[in-house]
Amino acid sequence: MNERDSDAVACKLIEDGHEITSEEKGADVVLLNTCSVREKAEQKAIGKASRLLSQSSSKGKPLVGVIGCMAQNRGESLLKDLPGLSLVAGTQQFHNISNLLRNASTARPMIELGEETGSQNEIKHHFTEGMGPSAFVSIMQGCNMNCSFCIVPKTRGSERYRPMNEILEEIEELAKGGIKEVTLLGQIVNAYGRGQFARVGEKSPFVQLLEKIHHLPSIQRIRFTSPHPISFGKDLIEAFSRLPKLGKYAHLPMQSGSNRILDAMNRPYRIEKFLSIVKKLRKNVPGMRLSTDVIVGFPGETREDFELTKKAFIEAGFEMGFIFKYSDRSGTPSVHMAGKVDKNELEDRNQELLQILAEQSLESNVSLVGSKVEVLIESIARKGGGQLMGRTRCFRKINFKGDASLIGKIRMIKVTEATSSSLLGALAH
């Protein structure tokens, strides 16, 4: 989501006469688009901004600004933490960065954190040149769920949805530029339109949107992130079998396998309900690959609670996951909860679950060795000595030898080797 926001901000700046440079040393302005979901992300941003400001004070440039979630979360206090900062702009001000920069300076820093009606509709500009065959499309902003560990409602505001026709127009323009795959973005992406757009034929607004995108002939694949289990209704589960372009991959954040901890997290579902969604997805789409989010060491989590998480994780058979050690986020209810888990125990639980994930992922990937898979070729592989990199319909990454002219095309690849995180293959003949 931050990548998508940064792309839109850069496009707006270019429209206003700025130029993008790949060299920080020659930049007049450096903007840091920040995340507040984890403490480590904020620490990295503070460190990076400090180094830039040190360079600025000795050489007279660049002008440094902090935008996005950390700006929204910390606000004016950033000026104390980062003397010399020239701009602090929140998450509903991305479209306004150019105007703010005109008046910003170290002597007169600009701070704008206010809500902006319609700001969700401004994240629609893209660099299409050289971006490959895939693109992110923001369909909403904000979140109404108020999970007790999460900073997002504070930093992103309440849910705001883009009109369906504007989303489709954006995707049609991307398709004209050669885009074959779109990933729909939202804090709770599958809640798109709830309470605002009508259900039609028992289909939620989100499923209606998926169907409309599916009918666009140039778009070959559709993905979305990040959903919430409570909006994974029957219509969405069935959509995976009805709409082939959705592929065989879904992200399903579990967070914990303990109902007691789910209650403390303010996650309004039972683990039994969650696992029933998993079973239905796997039954509807043979070969479905599932990923998840889990927080270990949430305040009050006992060893018994953690064992329930391990049990659910194994039962669900997750092949990919984002496993986080709990960390306090200022402004969230969990900060004040008793029963914080010892750091060493936190690390042990994290490693245990990562080991289970590695085993499940390896077993799943190895099962594909010898088979042929459909791959959308995305780019030159970052590691692999000039090999190409693409993704299967179930979102597995695969590297193989091939000419760069294949980038953007869909080809059948024979899987020859597998690790827990990726596949190796060869062009099928």
N, C-alpha and C positions, 0 to 999 in steps of 0.2 A: 504493500500500500504506500509506503514511503517512497519507493522507486517511482510509482505512478505519479504521486504528488510532485516529486522533484522534477520529473519530466515536464509536467504541466507548467510549473513555475518557470523553468528554463525557456519553454516555448513563449510564454508571456513576455519574458525579458527580451528575447530576440525580436518579438513583434515591436517592442518599444525602442529598438535600436542598439541593444547590447549585443555583444559577441561572446560566445563560449570559448574558453581556452582550456586546454588539457594540462597547462602548466600553472600551478599555484603561484610560482615565483613571479610570473608576469601579470597576475590578475590584479585588477583594481578593486574588485569586490569578491569576497568568498562567503557563501551562505552555507551554513550547516543545517540540514534538515534532520531533525532529531526524533528519537523514540524514547518513551518513558515506561514501556511495559516492564522492563527489568532495570534494576539499579546499575548493572554493569554497562548498559547502553548509555545512561546518563553520564557515568564516570568517563567513558571514552569520549563523549562529546565535549565535556568540560576540559579534558586533557588536550584534545585537538584544538579547541578554541583558544586555550591558553598559549599554545605554541604559535598559533597564527597571530595572536595579539602581541606576543613578544617580538615576532618578526615585524609586525606593523609599527611598533614603537621605535624600532631601530632604523627602519628604512622608509617610513612614512606611508606605506601601504602594505597590504590591502585593507579596505574597509571590511570589517567582519560583522556578520549578522547571524543570529540564531533564530531559526524558524521551526514550526512544527510542535510536536507534543511536549518536549521539555520546555519550550518557550511558554506554552500555555500553562504548564504545570507550575513552573517556578516564577514566571513573570518578572516583575521589577527586581526581584532578588538576584537575578542573573547579573545585573549591573554591578552589584557588590562583589559577586564571585568572580566576575570577569571585567575588571576595569579596562576601559577603552572600547568596549562593545558599542556598536553603532546602531544595531537594529535588533529588536525582539518582536517577532510576529507570530501570532497564534495560528491554529489549524483552520480557522475560517477566514484567513487573510491572504491565502496563497495567491489569489488573483489580483491582490492589491500591492504586491511586493514592489513593483516598479514605482508606483506613486510614493510609497514610504521611503524608498531609497533616495528619491530626489531631495528629500529634506533631512536625510540622516547624516550624522557625523559623530566623531568621538566627543566633540564638545556639546552636541545636541542629539543624543541618541533618541531614536524613534521607538515607541512601545505601542503596539496595537494588538489587543487580545480579545476585542469585542466580537460578539456574534454578528454574522452577516447573512441576512435573508437571501436564500438562493445560492449560497456559496458552493453547495454540493454540485450545482450545475456547471461550475467553472472548471472542474477537473476533467477536461475533454480534449486537450491539445496534446499532440503526439509528434515526436520525431520519427518519421517512417523510414528515412534513408539510413540504411545499414543496421536496422533494428532486428533483422531476422524475420522468421515467419510467425512469431508469436507476439501478442500484445496484451497488456493489462487494460481493463476497462472498469472504471469506478462507477458503480450503479447507485451507491448510497453513501452517506456519511453518518457517524454517530452510533450510539447504542443505548437502549433503554433497559438493559438487563440488570445492571448494578450488582454484578458478582462481587463478593466482599473483598477479593484480592486484586481487583482490576481497576486501573487508573483511567481506562478508556472513556467512560462517561464524563469524567472531569475534563479530559483533554480534547475530546472530540464532540462533546455535546450530545443532544438527543438525536434520535433517528430522523434522517431527512432523505427522501427518495427522489431520484431523478425521473422525469417523465419517460415512459417506455419508448415513445417514438424518437426522442432525442438519443437514447442509448442505441437504438437500431440504426439511426442515421450515422452515428459515430462509427459503429462496426462496419457499415457498408462502405464508408470512406476508407477505413483501414483495409478492407478487402480489396479495394481498388489499388491500394499501394502494395499488394502482395501478401497481406497477412492471411494465414490459413487457420490460426488458432487464437482464440481469445480466452482470457481468464477473467471472470467477473469478480470484482472486489467489493467487499463491504464488511463492517465489523461483525454483523450477523447477516451475511449475504442472503441466506435463504429466507430471512424475514422480510425481504424487500416488499414494500408496498402494504404491509399489514396495517389495517385500520384506515388506510387511505384509498387504496385501489380495491375494486370489488373482486371477489372470487367469481369465476366463470366456469360453469359445468363442473363444480367441485374441485376446480384447479386454483391454486393460490396464484397471486400475481407473479411470484418468482417462476413457477412452472410455466405460466403463460409466456413470460419473457424467454425462457429456455426454448419453448416451441417456436417462437417467432425467429429467434436466432438460428435454430436448426433448419429453418426453411431458406436461409440465405445460401445459395449454391456455392459461393466461393469459400465459405467458412467450413472447414473440415473437422475441426475439433472444438469442443466447448468444455471449459473447466470453471470452477468457482471456489473461492475461499474468502473468509473462513465461516463455515456454517455453525449453527447451534442445534443440538439434538432436539429441542422442543419444536423446531420448525422443520424437522425431517419427517414430514407427514407421508401418508400413503401415496399421495399424488407424486411427490418427489421420488420416493423409492421406486414407484412404477415407471417414472420417467427414464430411469437408467436402462430399462429393457425396451422401452418404446422409442427412445431417441439415441440411435447408435453413435452420434457425434459426441455424446457425453462420455464415451469410453468406458473403461472398467476401473475407474479409480474414484474414491471419495475420501475426503478428510472429515473425521468425526471426533471432535474434541471430547474426551472422557473426563479428564481432570483428576478424578479419583474413582476407585472401585468401592469405596465405603459410603453407604447412604448417610451415615452420621457426619462425615466430612463434607459430602455434597450439600447437606443442609447448612453446615457452617459456611460453606463457600457461596451460599445463596444460588445454587444450581438447581432449578426446579424440575428435577427428574430423578427417578430411582435408577439404580444400576441395572435392575431387572428390565426396565423399559429400554434403557440404552442398549443392552445386549440383544433385546428382541429386534431393534433396528438393524444391528449388525447382521443377525441371522437372516432377516428379510432381504437385505442388500445382497448377501452372498447367495441366497437362494434364487433371487431374481436374475442375477448376472453371474453365471459361472466364470471363475477366474477373476472376480472382483478383488482389487487390492485396496486395503484400507490403511490410512494413517490416522494419528491421533495426537492430542496434547495431554500431558500429564504433569501435575505439580506434585512433587514429593516434599514431605516435611511441612505441610500446611499446619498452622498453629493448632495444637490439640491432637495431631495425628499420632496415634499409638502404633506400636509394632503390629498389633492385630489389624488396625486400619490399613496399614501398608501391605500386609499379607493379602487382604481383600483386593487391593489394587493389583497386585501381582496376579492373583487368580483371575480377575476379570480381564487383564491384559492378555493372559495366555488363552483364555476362552475366546476372546475376540480375534486372536491370531493376528494382531497388528503387524504389518510388514514394514512400516515406516512410522517414526514418531518424533515428536519434539518434547523432550523430557527436561523439565526445569526444576531446579532447587528453589524452594520458596524464598522470596526476599520481600521485605517490607517496602511498600510504596506509599509515600506520604499522601494523605488525603483519602486513603481507603480504610474501611472498617477493620480489616484484618490486622492492621498495625497495632490496634489496642487489644487484640485477643490474647488470652493467656495460653500457656502451654507451648511456647516456642521450642522447636526441636534443636537439640545440640548440633553444632556445625559438623562434627565428625560423623554423627549418626545420619545427618542430612546427606553427606557425601557418600556414605555407605549405601543408603537406600537408592540414591541416584545411580550409582555404579551397578547395583543389583538389577535395576530395571533396564539400564542400558545393555547389560549382558543378555538379558532375556530378549530384548529387541534385536540384538545382533544375531542371535541364534535363529529367531523366527524369520528374520529378513533373509539370512543366508539360505535357510531351507527352502523358502519360497522362490528365491532367485535361481537356485540350483535346479529346481524342478523344471525350469525353462530351457536348460542346456539341451541342444539338439533340435529345438523347435524353431520355427520361423515366425517372426513377429513383425507387425506393421510399424514402421518408424517414421516420424516426422523429423527430418534432419534439420537441426537448429544452427550449428556453428562448427568452427574448428574446435576440437577438444582442448581445454586449457592444459590438461596433462595427457600425454599420449603420443608425443612425437609426430604431430601433424595429422593425427587421425581426426575423423569427423565425430561429432556428438549429436545424438538425437534422442527422442523419447518414444517409448511404446505407448499404445492406447491405455495402458494401465500406469503410465507416468514413470516407468522405470527409465533410468538413464543408461544408454548403451553407446560405447565407442567402437569404431570400426574404420578400416582403411577405405578411402574413397576420394574422388576428386571434389574440390571445393564447389564445382558447378552444381553439385547435388544439393547444396544448402537451400532449404525452402521446399524441397520435394519430399514426397512420401515414397518409401521403398520398403521392400521386404528384406529383413536381415535375419540370418541364421545365427542363433546364440551359440557361442563356442565355449565361453567361460563365464563364471559368476563369482562375485564377492558379495558380502553382506550389503554393500551400498550401490553396486552397479553391475553392468553386464559388459562383456566383450563379444564381438560378433564379426561376421563377414557378409558382404553383399550376397544375397541369394540369387542363384541363376536358374 
